[in-house]
């Protein structure tokens, strides 16, 4: 990942909430994310509703989803997403990773594109939009058994920065790690990614059990030096 984009994500991360709260007690107004209201007929754990080829389908799981490979510069270790709430409009993920051997976590909200089921928009706190206009995640490939997916991330920085940056991720559901990504996922990722970094290792499972050792503070008083989320 380029240095300018790294700084943008550092500042974006500083606008997100410390994971010192249980999900139901998350101070949404402080985070800059509007608290999602479950859509009628869609329970936040009703995962059987999502059957189409879509971003929603891949994220509709209790399984942790791991960042396996990425074209971004490897400035973090063991990145994993855990779904906390999902409906047909949006999803709330807990994204965790190691930075300088300390666990960093933050809630992330994705809004599904009603015109394209393969795409979602990451919610950017309003005070961060001067430096980060938008982050879009688009499903490029999804394996038939939901083992893995190839995601394209488009980062549009603020007005004073360079143009959009494209990142490709290979993400794998936890149950598939013993076998690794499917051949289809590997071929698609290799086609899109000339160079990439391996992020997942077996030791990464410890992050699911470890306590939060490092926190993101909300008003810029304390920010991890490497606190990017993508």
Buried (B, 14 or more C-beta within 10 A) or exposed (E): BBEBBBBBBBBBBBBBBBBEEEEEEBEBEBBBBEEBEBEEEBEBEEBEBBEEEBBBBBBBBEBBBBBBBBBBBBBBBBBBBBBBBBBBBBBBBBBBBBBEEBBBBBBBBBBBBEEEBBBBBBBBBEEBBEBBBBBBBBBBBBBEEBBBBBBBBBBBBBEEBEEEBEBBBBBBBBEBBEEBBBEBBBEBBEEBBEEBBEBBEEEBBEBEEEEBEBBBBBEEEEBBEBBBBB
